[in-house]
Amino acid sequence: MSYQNILSETENGITTITINRPSKLNALNRETIQELHDAFEEAEDSSKTKVVIITGSGEKAFVAGADISEFADFSVEEGGKLAAKGQELLFDFVANFSKPVIAAVNGFALGGGLELAMAAHFRIASDNAKMGLPEVSLGVIPGYGGTQRLPQLVGKGRAMEMIMTAGMIDANQALQYGLVNHVTTPEELIEFTGKIAGKIMRNSSVAIASAIRAINANFEDGENGFEVEIEQFGNCFGTEDFKEGTQAFLEKRKADFPGK
């Protein structure tokens, strides 16, 4: 597919999706959110994609926020629909994606940008990255999952402070908080992220999809994470990947997983 606001390319099992609006610091408007959904859906359906890396173009920003001009005059009803649609199309879609999603955070990740990074399964940041949820400075709150995912990642107290002050933290503080897993130089960010993706791809993609489902269950209302883990664990026994993985272990050789 061709896109106006993003780039998507697949090489060696890794699909890299890049938000490409550098003149707007890669701000998320409705068209970009829709294109991101379409790109993720395409990656979901592609047998060539094993891992997705999402990043921003240029050196300044991952995503500097939502495009405020689109909703500055919205009504209460329109605001609610904006959040619901965005979460369904992109943020929840990414969080529950069956293939690993790594956010390579280059530069500013603010508002909807940080919410997108938090929807990814984990985050790696360049040392010039700045992260924050400044929505209360505009008289609104994070609406794309920020009030839920930030406390899950950094704890309630730190999330409260970040959201209420509308302030930013740097990459090293984000690392200390557990918001990101690693910090690299800007030049090394994509290569380093690709190396981690390579480690992931050595393992069973079917088992990884089950692990994502089980881990996410603990954070979903009405779900018992332990029960989902038991169910997913049992399901693995019926897969070709399980047969290959256990046989390879017993034969003391490297597994060649058939995947989906």
N, C-alpha and C positions, 0 to 999 in steps of 0.2 A: 504493500500500500504506500501511497505518497502522502506526506504530511506537510502542513504549512508551518507548524510551531514546534515540531520535535523531529529528531532523527532516530532511526532504529536500524541497527546493523547486527548481524549474527556472524560470529567467527569462532570456530573451535568449541562449539557448544555454549558459548556465552552470547546472549543478546544484550547489547548496550543500548539503552534508551536515554537519549539526551534531550532535555528541555532546551529549545533553541530559540529563545527570545532575548538575546543579550542586551538589546537596546532598552528593554523593559526589565532588566535584571532577572529574566526568566519568570516573571510573575505569571501566576495561574489565572487565566480567564476561562470562560466556559468552553470555548473551542479547544483550548489546550487540554483541559480535563477530559473532554470527549476523545481527543486524539490519543491521549495517554491510555485511556480505557481500551481503545481499539488496538493499540500497539501491544498492550499486555494480553489482550484476548488472542491476538495473532501469535504471540509467544507461547501462550498456553496450548494452542492447537498445533504448534510446530514440533515435530519430532527432533529437529535440529537444536532446539533450545533446551538446555539443561539448567542454566542459571541465568537470572536477569540482574544486570547492574543498571541502576538509574542514577543519573548525574545531570549537571547543568553545563551549558556551554559557556565559554569564556573563563576568565580568571577571577571574576568578582563574586559570582553568586551561583549557588545550587538553585534555589528559588527564593527570591526576596519577599514573597508573600502572595496574597491574592490580588487580583486586579480590582482595586477599590472602586474605580470609576464605574464598574459594571453594576454595583449594588448600592451605591451611595443614597439613592432615592427609593429603595425598596420598602414595601409595607411589612408589617409583622408576618402576614401569611407568606409573602414572597421570600422573606428572610428564612423562614422555616423550611420552605421548599428548596431553597438554595442549598442549605446544609444537608438536607435529606438526600437530595439528588447527588450532590458531590460525594457524600459518604458511600452511597450505593455504587456509583459509577467508578470511583477511583480508590478512595482511602480504605474502605472495608474490602473492596475487591483485591487490592494489593496485599492487605494483611492476611487474607485467607487464600492467597494464591498458592497453588499446589506445588509450584517450583520455587526454589530459594530466590529471594529478592534481597539484594544488597544495595544500600544507598551509599554512593560515593559522594560525600558532602564537600563540595569545593566552594569556599567562600560563604556568603550569607545564606542561612536557612532560617527564614523568619515567617511567622504566621503559618499560612497554608504550606509553605515550604518545609518548615520543621514538622508539620503534621504529616506531610508526605514521607519525609525521611523516617518518622516514627512508625508509619504504617509498614515500611519495609521490615524484613525479618531481623536485620541488624544493620549497623551503620559504621562506616569508616570515614574519618574526616581529615582534610588537609589542615596543616597547622595555622592557616590563616582563616579558618572557618569561624563564624559567629552565629550563635543559635539563640532563638528566643520566640516568645509568643506575645507580641505587643498589642494584641487586640483591644485590651481594656483602655488603652490610650486613645482609641477611636470610639469608645462608648459601646463596645460590643465584646463578646467573648469568643474564644476559639470555637469554631463550629464544624470542623472537619475531624473531630475525634481527639483534639488536643487536651481537653480537660480529663479525658479518660486514659489516654496512652501515656502522657507525661508522668502522672503519678505512678503508673505501673512500672515505668522505667527508672525513675529517680527517687520515688518516695513522695508521700503526700506533702510533707513540709516543704521540701525543695520545690515541688511543683506549684504549691500555693504561692511561695515567694516569687518564683519566676513569672507566674501569670499575673499576680497582683502588682508587681513592680513594673511589668512590661519591659524588663531589662533583658540584656543579652549576656550570654556567657561565651567564653572562648573555647577553643578545641580542647585545651588541657583540662579546663574545668569540666567540660562535658565528659571527658575521659574519667575524671575523678568521680563524677556523678553516676557513671555507668550508662550515660546516654549514648556514647559511642564506644566501640570495642577497641579501636586503634586510631592513632594519629600518625600521619606521614607528612612529608613535604608535598606541596602541590604537584611537583614534577613526578613524584613516585605514586601518587594516589591511585590512578587507574591500574598501573602495573601491579601494585600491592594488592588491590582488590581482586584483580584477575588471578593472582596466585592463590588467594583463599578460595575463589570460585573453582580453581583447578583441584584443590584438595577435596572440595565438596563433590566434584564430579567423579571422583574415584569410587564413590559409594553408591548404594542402590537408590535410584531416583524414586522408586516405588516406596521404599521404606522412609525416605525423607519426606515424601508427601504425607505419609501416615504420621510422622513425627510432628509436622507442622499442624496437622489437624488436632493431635492430642495436646500439644502445648497451648494452642489457642483456646482449647475448650476450657481451660482453667480460668480464662478471663471473660467467658461468655455467661450471661445470666441464664439460669435454668439448666446449665450443663454441669455435669459432674466429671471433672477432668480425669479422675481415676478410672471411672467407668469407660470413658472414651479411650483412655490408654489401653485398658484391657481389651476392648473391642478391636482397636487398631492393631494391637500386638497379635491377637488371634488371627486377624485377617492376613497378616504378613505370612503366616504359615501356608496359605493357599497360593502364594505367588511363585513364579519362576525365579525371581530374584532371591527368595529365601532358599530355594533348592540349590541354586548356583553358589550363593554365599556360604552356606554351611558345607557343601561338598568341597568347595575350594579350600576352606579352612581345614577340613579333615585330610585333604590331599596335599596340604602345605604348599598351595600355589595361590597366585593372585586371582581374585574373582573377576569374571567377565560378565557383568550383569546385563541381561537382555533388556531391562527397562520396560517401559510401556509398550 
